[in-house]
């Protein structure tokens, strides 16, 4: 990742939510294809759960990186901006984690196709 994807930039702040959005699109696209094309529902459920682990790992990495950035920021005004943006990134990571789990729970509890 380049300089623009640091936790203190707008792209960095939005990155955890982008991971969730990608996870959401892939899961529900796979669900639609499974029902529409007659694919194995058990295989699709396993694939959906398997896709959740990398999404949660990426969000955790972004959150931990933001936490490290927030802790190392000093007290001058520019550093306070960096610390605030890093804290916002961390909060977005928490929100994205909840959103990913909220997205995958129906896969675990309900059949893929009704």
C-alpha positions as CSV (number, residue, x, y, z in Angstrom):
1,X,0.0,0.0,0.0
2,X,1.2,3.4,-0.8
3,X,1.3,6.6,1.2
4,X,-2.4,7.4,0.3
5,X,-3.6,4.2,2.2
6,X,-2.2,5.1,5.6
7,X,-4.7,5.1,8.5
8,X,-4.4,8.9,8.6
9,X,-5.8,9.5,5.1
10,X,-9.4,9.4,3.8
11,X,-8.6,6.2,1.8
12,X,-7.1,4.6,4.9
13,X,-10.2,5.6,7.0
14,X,-12.5,4.0,4.4
15,X,-10.5,0.9,3.8
16,X,-12.1,-1.3,6.5
17,X,-15.6,-0.4,5.1
18,X,-14.4,-1.2,1.6
19,X,-13.3,-4.6,2.7
20,X,-16.8,-5.2,4.2
21,X,-18.4,-3.9,1.0
22,X,-16.3,-6.3,-1.1
23,X,-17.2,-9.2,1.3
24,X,-20.9,-8.3,1.1
25,X,-20.9,-8.2,-2.7
26,X,-19.0,-11.4,-3.1
27,X,-21.2,-13.3,-0.6
28,X,-24.5,-12.2,-2.1
29,X,-23.3,-12.7,-5.7
30,X,-22.3,-16.2,-4.8
31,X,-25.6,-16.8,-3.1
32,X,-27.5,-15.6,-6.2
33,X,-25.4,-17.7,-8.5
34,X,-25.9,-20.8,-6.3
35,X,-29.6,-20.4,-6.4
36,X,-29.8,-19.4,-10.1
37,X,-27.4,-21.9,-11.5
38,X,-28.3,-24.9,-9.2
39,X,-24.8,-25.1,-7.6
40,X,-24.3,-27.2,-4.4
41,X,-25.8,-25.3,-1.5
42,X,-23.5,-26.9,1.0
43,X,-20.4,-26.1,-1.1
44,X,-21.6,-22.5,-1.4
45,X,-22.1,-22.2,2.3
46,X,-18.6,-23.5,3.0
47,X,-17.2,-21.1,0.4
48,X,-19.0,-18.2,2.0
49,X,-17.7,-19.0,5.4
50,X,-14.2,-19.5,4.0
51,X,-14.3,-16.1,2.4
52,X,-15.1,-14.5,5.7
53,X,-11.8,-15.4,7.3
54,X,-9.6,-13.3,4.9
55,X,-12.1,-10.4,5.2
56,X,-11.8,-10.4,9.0
57,X,-8.1,-10.8,8.8
58,X,-7.8,-7.8,6.5
59,X,-10.0,-5.7,8.7
60,X,-8.0,-6.7,11.8
61,X,-4.8,-5.8,10.1
62,X,-6.1,-2.4,9.2
63,X,-7.4,-1.9,12.7
64,X,-4.2,-2.9,14.4
65,X,-2.2,-0.7,12.0
66,X,-4.5,2.2,12.9
67,X,-4.0,1.5,16.6
68,X,-0.3,1.6,16.2
69,X,-0.4,4.8,14.3
70,X,-2.7,6.4,16.9
71,X,-0.3,5.4,19.7
72,X,2.8,6.7,18.0
73,X,1.3,10.2,17.2
74,X,2.8,12.9,19.3
75,X,1.0,16.0,20.7
76,X,1.6,18.7,18.1
77,X,-1.4,19.8,16.0
78,X,-0.4,17.8,12.9
79,X,0.0,14.7,15.0
80,X,-3.3,15.2,16.6
81,X,-4.9,15.1,13.2
82,X,-3.1,11.9,12.4
83,X,-4.2,10.4,15.7
84,X,-7.8,11.4,15.2
85,X,-7.8,9.9,11.7
86,X,-6.2,6.7,12.9
87,X,-8.8,6.5,15.7
88,X,-11.5,6.9,13.1
89,X,-9.9,4.1,11.1
90,X,-9.9,1.9,14.1
91,X,-13.6,2.6,14.8
92,X,-14.4,1.9,11.2
93,X,-12.5,-1.4,11.6
94,X,-14.7,-2.3,14.6
95,X,-17.9,-1.4,12.6
96,X,-16.7,-3.3,9.6
97,X,-16.0,-6.4,11.8
98,X,-19.6,-6.2,13.1
99,X,-20.9,-5.8,9.6
100,X,-19.0,-8.8,8.2
101,X,-20.3,-10.9,11.1
102,X,-23.8,-9.6,10.6
103,X,-23.5,-10.5,6.9
104,X,-22.3,-14.0,7.4
105,X,-24.7,-15.0,10.2
106,X,-27.6,-15.7,7.8
107,X,-25.3,-18.0,5.8
108,X,-24.8,-20.0,9.0
109,X,-28.4,-20.1,10.1
110,X,-30.5,-20.3,7.0
111,X,-30.4,-22.4,3.8
112,X,-28.7,-20.6,0.8
113,X,-31.8,-21.0,-1.4
114,X,-35.4,-21.0,-0.3
